Amino acid sequence: MKIEIFTLCDYATDRGNKSLCIVDTGEIFQSKRGGYFFKYKFLAYRIRFEANDKPKLRLTFQISDSQGNNITTISTDEFEVVTKNIYGFNAETGVVTLENFSLPKSGVYSASLFANGELLASIPIFVFQSTGTG
């Protein structure tokens, strides 16, 4: 199993043919208040499977603070992994919505992707307090 894409973005859609449309990926956010409120953000992923991967998979997404404390966990349903195609591997793509979600203060956070409890990927999220008027 290999993570090909794991990103936080402003918008993403899974086109259903194992391809993703990802708009405005980024991990740095500024706020005048110090924390940050995500009205709508998306985590997009693409995982490539090979023949020796487990036949069932349960994905879990976790947002943690810099100390490793869990802020929120989002789980997906368990699904069957299809590993065979004409190229000898297959891929699973998906989009997870972070809706009305907030990070409490400035700092470094992480978004992590787990498969059956095993960490596959982690990306940083930086929240800065802006001091400007604009």
Secondary structure, 3 states (H helix, E strand, C coil): CEEEEEEEEEEEEECCCCCEEEEEECCEEEECCCCEEEEEEEEEEEEEECCCCCCEEEEEEEEECCCCCEEEEEEEEEEECCCCCCCCCEEEEEEEEEEEEEECCCEEEEEEEEECCEEEEEEEEEEEECCCCC
